[in-house]
Amino acid sequence: MSILTPQPYVVSITDYKQYAVNVGTATEDWSDAIQRAVNDVSQKASNSSTGFESNIQGIVSFPIQRFKIRKPILLPPQGVVLEGTSISSVVLDDIYTGKFTFVPCTIIEKTTNNTYGAKTRKSRGSAITDDYNVDAFFLVDHGENNTNYNTSLQFLSLYSTAPKRVRYGIYAPRTTHATFSNIQTYYCDYGFFTYDSWMTKIDKFFARDCVSALCWQDDGTNNGTGTSLNATNVWANTAQVGFDITLLNYSTFTSCGVDHVNSGTARAYSFKKCNGVTLNGCGAEDIKGDVLYFENTAAVVNAFNSYYLLGAPVTRGTSGIVFATGSSKIVFNACKFPNYQTYDPSDNSYTLSTTNNFNHIVQNGADVMFNMCQLPTNGNSYVSYSNNSSGTYVDENGTTTCINVNGVIYKGTIVNGLKRMLGTAMPTSGRWTAGDRIENTAPSVKGTSGSRYIVLGWCRLTTGSNNVLNTDWVQMISYTGN
């Protein structure tokens, strides 16, 4: 018995040149040619009689050439690959002059801000309607109340010469098992945009002059925007919010970077309502705003590095190199956060404001731990440790500094999850665990003759945020014997 292995149906876009309009002129348009090629390979796959319809992919290949389009290309709900050609996945780019030169590659150039036209899809059990009438290079379609399956785009440079920036490079409201690799977008508001993408891989993805390189956005249901994202080598250059991620769960960002953030919300990385997010070896340079922002998020950040942090202007409001709020639980391991720059050689008017730029902000129930990290010192420091938030700092000797509400600093160690800290008074605020202890570093003799004593410290009896003597804390007393 032999097992038939389905083969993808492959076409070259050059075979569809007759459907392109005004090739070689200012009004050149390959939109219909590309759409016809996509429709043909999709139809061929769906008509397959091998029994592997859901897995067969049709491939549209592109040579090294510039293809101008005037309207978005709609990709079918499953199994189509668009594959460009490139001897390199990068662009020769002079970031100081703003000039760049494409290496030989496949370029899709959108010359207008035309939208697709009326088209909608139902999702979330028909509770949400996804609107495809948007300005984009590629629209990733999905079935009614379903997701797109197994779409792949690779080795394509998406370049806008439209009157204004194209809204989306890749507009993909619902995807699963999708792959987007070796993609570059220029002058798009969003490099990749979705409401719900899971088991999606984004690799070697570059977005320049954008609002955001990657955007996972809540569709209004608060039901999550996906899981199992693997984003590797993603770079946002000249963005407002490099990574704008909401409601994403158990996903990983590896070797990603954000450079030149200086307008709009001004954040390199923004995570809201996310859980199980890990950043490995990521970084940021030339940031005028928050470097890492976490809101109601649980995340681990490993070996993050940053450089040339300028701080936000006063008009931007409160900003922090690390900003954790809303019950976030964040752990940083071996990260490097240098001091703010005190001058900007490219902007003679620049002056660092320590009024609104904080080394790090931890507030509203957030807990942050820094393990063997290099931390900044010249911004506004520790002011926002409020509302039962805490920061824990561990050096190579295991020594910790825990800073709690009102800026009270406790130094000591954490042993098996329990704090062994130094202080001069019982805590009156903050969240503590039963068994935590504060050793009194300013003991004095109290009491009357015959029953004099010293307070050795305070022991925690309960776990929580109340701080009442003889209910949550008790004094540890030693009598002097006189």
Secondary structure, DSSP 8 states (H G I E B T S, - for coil): --------EEEEGGGGGGGSBSTTSTT-B-HHHHHHHHHHHHHHHHT--SS-TTT--EEEE--SSEEEESS-EEE-SB-EEEE--BS-S-EEEETTTTEEEE-SB-EEEE-S-----S-EEEETTTTEEEE--S-EEEEE---TTS-EES-EEEEEEEEE-SSS-EEEEEE-SEEES-EEEEEEEESEEEEEEESEEES-EEEEEEEES-SEEEEE---SS-S--EE--EEEEEEEEEESEEEEEESEEEEEEES-EEEEE-STT-EEEEEES-EEEEEES-EEEEESSEEEEEES-EEEEES-EEEEE----GGG-SEEEEEEESS-EEEEES-B-----S-BTTBTT----TTTEEEEEE-TT-EEEEES-B---SSB-STT--SS-EEEEE-TTS-EEEE-GGG-EEEEEEETTEEEEEESS---SS-B-TT-EEEESS---BS-TTS-EEEEEEEE-S-BS---BTTTEEEEEEE---
